[in-house]
């Protein structure tokens, strides 16, 4: 039987499938979804303060009869807490919401900072962005590992040029880079770079979702028909075959079970067919609306201002 976890570069085991919780904000429904997922065998839960639902996740974790050490809980440092002196307090806020003593992984949610007074915002602009060097924030995160408040640290939405400059400066390497990956956003170069540097890639939005009609793609539907499964199962199996951790979100018990346990063995030709899809669409792209952040997903146009 295939292993259920990847060994990270610090020896910690990370489950290959997790429960995504972005936009899971219906209080009662989310608590029940998390409890149902845990009963099915989910142990990896992906969280973030920006999702505004960590208290409900914490409530669900308290109500299930599963020891803390069996869980793998990930959360993220929001952009308004990048100043080094704010990092530990931001973690304490997360731990309080989740009712935990430690995190398994703390990620830097985005490679840019906003002014602390901006709070949790969705509209970024020059007036709220501030240039806090990534490595200043990272060193404060490294100190949290030293204190035992997090088992590992990682990044999210980091492109290859940033990582190339960052990694030589790290005392503790990122264990994972959480990025958007699905058949319409394949990120082959970045995924390969992370693999070469022993960084596990975690895919958010692994089946597209929202306004992206990835599951209507004719190639995915054709492969799904051949395996008597859904296009979502094909997409998740394609990502698993690439060595990528997936964190799909669903409140539907049938899809929760499929996402966790029902993968298909794709042929090399089927992998090639999916890899040949050239359409590029993203759910998350702050640079699409705010030119100050174009460098995140369009590094050929502009560089990260401070590393």
C-alpha positions, 0 to 999 in steps of 0.5 A, a space after each residue: 500500500 502506498 505511503 500516506 505521508 511525505 517525509 519533510 526535510 526536517 524528518 516530520 511526516 506530512 499527510 499527502 491529503 489535507 482538508 482545505 478550509 478557505 471560504 468555509 465560513 458557515 459556522 455550524 456547517 464547518 464544525 460538522 465538516 471538520 468532524 466528519 472529515 476527521 471521522 473519515 480519516 483526515 488528519 491534515 487540516 489547512 487553516 489561516 487567520 484570513 479565512 476567519 474560521 479558525 475558532 470553529 476549526 478549533 471547536 471541532 478539533 476539541 470535540 473529536 476524540 483524536 489525540 493532538 499528536 495524530 493531527 497535522 495542523 497548518 496555519 499561516 502568518 498574515 501579511 500585517 504581521 510580517 514585522 519581526 516583533 509581531 510574528 510571535 504574537 501572530 502565532 499566539 493569536 492562531 494558537 488561541 483560535 485553534 485551541 492548540 499549544 503548537 502548530 505542525 507548520 506555520 507558513 508565510 502566507 504571501 511574500 509581501 507585507 502590509 502595514 499592521 493597522 491595515 488589518 485583514 484586507 482584500 484590496 491591496 494598494 501602495 498605501 498599505 503595502 510596506 517593505 519588510 524584508 522577507 528574511 527578517 520575517 523568516 528569521 522570526 519564524 525560525 525562532 518559533 521552531 527553536 521555542 517549540 511553538 511550531 514543528 516546521 515552517 514554510 512559505 506560500 505563493 512564493 515564486 522561483 526567483 524569490 526562493 533562489 535568493 531566499 534559500 541560501 540565507 535560511 538557517 531552517 529551510 522551508 518544508 513546503 511551498 503552498 501554491 495554486 496547482 491544478 490542470 489550468 495552473 500546472 507550475 511545472 518549473 516551480 514544482 521541479 525547483 521545489 523538488 530539487 531543493 527538498 521542498 514539498 509542494 502543497 496544492 491549494 485549489 487542486 481541482 480549480 473551483 470558484 469561477 474556473 471551469 477546470 472540471 468541464 475540461 474535455 481531456 479530464 472528462 475523457 480520462 474520468 470516463 475511462 476510469 469510471 470516476 470524476 474529473 476531480 479524482 483525475 485532477 487529484 490523482 494527477 497531482 498525487 502522481 507528481 508528488 504534490 500534497 493536495 488540500 481540496 475543500 468540500 462539505 459534501 461527505 461523498 466528495 470528502 471520501 473521494 478526495 481522501 481515498 479514491 485515487 486512480 492510477 493514471 497511465 503515462 499517456 494520460 499524464 501527458 495529455 493533462 500536462 499538454 493543457 496550455 490554458 492558464 487561469 488562477 483563482 488567486 492573483 493579487 497582481 491581476 488588480 494591483 500593479 504593485 504586486 505583479 511580481 508575485 506571479 509575473 516575475 518576468 515583469 518585476 522583481 520582489 522589492 525586498 528579500 
